Amino acid sequence: MAEEKEMVSIYIMGKQYRVPYGVTIMKAMEYAGYRFIRGCGCRGGFCGACGTVYRKPGDFRLKVGLACQTVVEDGMHLTQIPFYPANKATYNLEELTPTLATLLRHYPEMTRCLGCNSCTRICPQELQVMDYMAAAQRGDIAKAAHMSFDCLMCGLCASRCPAEIVQYNVALLARRLYGRHVAPRAEHLARRVEEIKAGKFDAEIERLMKMDRLELQKLYDARDIEP
Amino acid sequence: MKLPYFPGCTLYTRARGLDHSTRAVLAALGIELEELPNWTCCGTAFPLAQDNYIGMVAAARILASAAQHNGRLVTVCSFCYHVLKRVNHSIKNNAEARRKLNDYLEQGYGGETVPVHPLEILKHDVGFEALRARVRGRLKGLKVACYYGCLLVRPAAEMDFDDPENPTIMEELAAALGAEPVHFPYKTACCGSYQVLNAYDVVASRGREILAAAAAHGAQVLITSCPLCQFNLDWLQGRGEGTVLPALPVLYFTQLLGTALELPAEGLGFESHYVDPRPLLLG
């Protein structure tokens, strides 16, 4: 087994820092003296606020990761791209129809795709970005919505696109159109809301309110957990 | 028989009738098309500059992804077929193109996929004689102008599809279906193509000439495999630009074939035509 290093050298925006081995980029930057006001959100790999690009020595490829999830390596050059000034359309979702024409009206540049796949290569979520954009380009809003579901909106795809497409914002519009106008209405939800309003669960709530901590904990431990 | 299928973007939007009728007629003839799981736009226009590799990357990726499905890749849109076939030709015959595109794709694709057009499948796999035996004379006496346009047949050395000046594969198909192909001099003329976006008059005058020539030779319908030829010639008549009376329905060859095979008309996409072909075909 290789000897474990205690400290590694990384380069944040070109300047060298010695930081502890094994910490995330975000912790390393804080160790180096950076204080995050923006470019840091959940610290749990969900919010997408800390998109970071880096290179490793001896590799020409640009790599990406979320600063809160990616562990530093010796010789890493990095910078955060927490925000990308991408084109973002404003619209009233209620007035839109879930069609290709709607996507094109708000993001006409999406047809400029060259099929280079740079967006897919950069995506820290490993989404098939080019393929969901291809689905969007042919008006397959359901497929674009499903394929982009795990998008964190970090914007790195747009930063790499030679056609200056804003994949993540097109995908957001596709998901909104899908959710509002395509996906079947959740009838069971409306029924449940009516049941709640009619007082069906009032007695149960009352019972819960009167339970002591131990009883509640027992109930909580025995709850049904969705698979 | 199952074959991998690349529909192309237009077949998901304006040319749904071409997609639906192609799947329906080939299924009726025992050929199941399996759409590639993921695909992008083919690039639409084959690059004019030989070293415009970025313009070939999308098609190269589609071809390479189909290579895993061993052998042929079916595509019916004339634009898609043209681009896939020419990019494949470049990969096979131009070492520089092959190297650059593979650097980009990070694959070792050498042009193994064979793009095939349903017209070729009908001629070589199904056979026109077998088709002749299948149909029951529904199209008997129907005069059909076969319109190839540019992309299906040219450039001949790369497309290797049919005679570039006088192709006959669609006439052979029409004859096998019991219809009467009419010969007219504009069958490989350009319809004006995407100039419809910025030079409407050019497309209108091309369309008038093509339609008038077909009608002058007695055609009652015109068939094509190109979504843009179909759109231009049909849409112009919808705008009252056609000088042909009665208006000439502009069909995909697959819609004519589906009619001959007596497939349900609702599945053939006639409802989106500007000149409704149903009164003539289904009477």
Chai-1 contact restraints between the chains, C-beta under 6 A:
chainA,res_idxA,chainB,res_idxB,connection_type,confidence,min_distance_angstrom,max_distance_angstrom,comment,restraint_id
A,L100,B,T13,contact,1.0,0.0,6.0,A-B,restraint_1
A,L114,B,I54,contact,1.0,0.0,6.0,A-B,restraint_2
A,G115,B,T40,contact,1.0,0.0,6.0,A-B,restraint_3
A,G115,B,V57,contact,1.0,0.0,6.0,A-B,restraint_4
A,G115,B,A58,contact,1.0,0.0,6.0,A-B,restraint_5
A,C116,B,V57,contact,1.0,0.0,6.0,A-B,restraint_6
A,D131,B,N38,contact,1.0,0.0,6.0,A-B,restraint_7
A,A134,B,T40,contact,1.0,0.0,6.0,A-B,restraint_8
A,Q137,B,C9,contact,1.0,0.0,6.0,A-B,restraint_9
A,R138,B,C9,contact,1.0,0.0,6.0,A-B,restraint_10
A,R138,B,Y12,contact,1.0,0.0,6.0,A-B,restraint_11
A,G139,B,T13,contact,1.0,0.0,6.0,A-B,restraint_12
